[in-house]
């Protein structure tokens, strides 16, 4: 079964997955892909212009109290899980790599929390 990604907008930062989601495996893969795209947005956010809408505007709205209601306190455990994953999978992981991840994620996480 082919899976096609269709851009949502000209920025290329959104995607629609065009496939039959009846399969639990395909649904899980689609969910993982969307989570990866959201994480990518957090990583590129610091290098984006501070204009609205930003690469995180839709994600922040979706995670806000008006939709999924993901409280700001849950971002710290998310970062810790992400850092633990990097540590497990990066043979060159070091305190400098960890610091770089934290510093890169901080502006995007602050943006998301502020829009809760």
Buried (B, 14 or more C-beta within 10 A) or exposed (E): EEEEBEEEEEEEBBBEBEBEBEEEEBBEBBEEBBEEBBBEBBEEBEEBEEEEEBBBBBBBBEBBEEEEEBEBEEBEEBBEEBBEEBEEEEEEBEEEBBEEBBEBBBBBBEBBBEBB
